[in-house]
Amino acid sequence: MPISIDEFQQGNIIDGSSNIVLDFLRSNRDQAFTQDEIIKGVNPNPTPESFIHFLSAMSSLQLQGLVEMREISTAKGSELYYKAT
C-alpha cells in the first residue's frame, strides 16, 4: 500500500555503514568519539575505504539528527567529536 510523502519523509534512511556507526555510538552513549576512534571502533583493521564509508555514514546520520558533532579544544588542538543523539 502506498504511503504519503509526509509519511515517507518521517522515515530514516540508514545504509549498512551508517547502521554500524550508529550502533557503535548508541552502545557507548556516555562518551563522544573522534573520527579515528569511531573508525577503529567499528573496524579494528581499517582500510583507506573506511574513511570514505565513515564520511558517508556521518553525513547521513547528522542530516537525520541521529548523531551530533562538536568541535572540542584539546591538548592536540581542535578536534571533532561525535555522539549519538
BELSUL-V634708 format. One record per residue. N is the residue number from 0. RES is the residue in one small letter. PSI is psi in radians with two decimals (* if undefined). Layout:
n res psi
N RES PSI
N RES PSI
This chain:
n res psi
0 m 2.24
1 p 2.68
2 i 2.84
3 s 2.83
4 i -0.65
5 d -0.77
6 e -0.71
7 f -0.75
8 q -0.42
9 q -0.26
10 g 2.85
11 n 2.37
12 i 2.04
13 i 1.93
14 d -3.13
15 g -0.83
16 s -0.75
17 s -0.71
18 n -0.71
19 i -0.81
20 v -0.79
21 l -0.72
22 d -0.76
23 f -0.85
24 l -0.67
25 r -0.57
26 s -0.16
27 n 0.81
28 r -0.42
29 d 0.15
30 q 2.78
31 a 2.63
32 f 2.64
33 t 2.94
34 q -0.87
35 d -0.68
36 e -0.67
37 i -0.81
38 i -0.81
39 k -0.47
40 g -0.55
41 v -0.27
42 n 1.71
43 p -0.36
44 n 1.23
45 p 2.64
46 t 2.99
47 p -0.54
48 e -0.41
49 s -0.65
50 f -0.75
51 i -0.77
52 h -0.68
53 f -0.86
54 l -0.74
55 s -0.79
56 a -0.82
57 m -0.71
58 s -0.86
59 s -0.79
60 l -0.65
61 q -0.73
62 l -0.56
63 q -0.05
64 g 0.35
65 l -0.35
66 v 2.44
67 e 2.47
68 m 2.41
69 r 2.55
70 e 2.17
71 i 2.33
72 s 2.21
73 t 3.12
74 a -0.48
75 k -0.11
76 g -2.64
77 s 2.31
78 e 2.63
79 l 2.31
80 y 2.57
81 y 2.57
82 k 2.72
83 a 2.52
84 t *
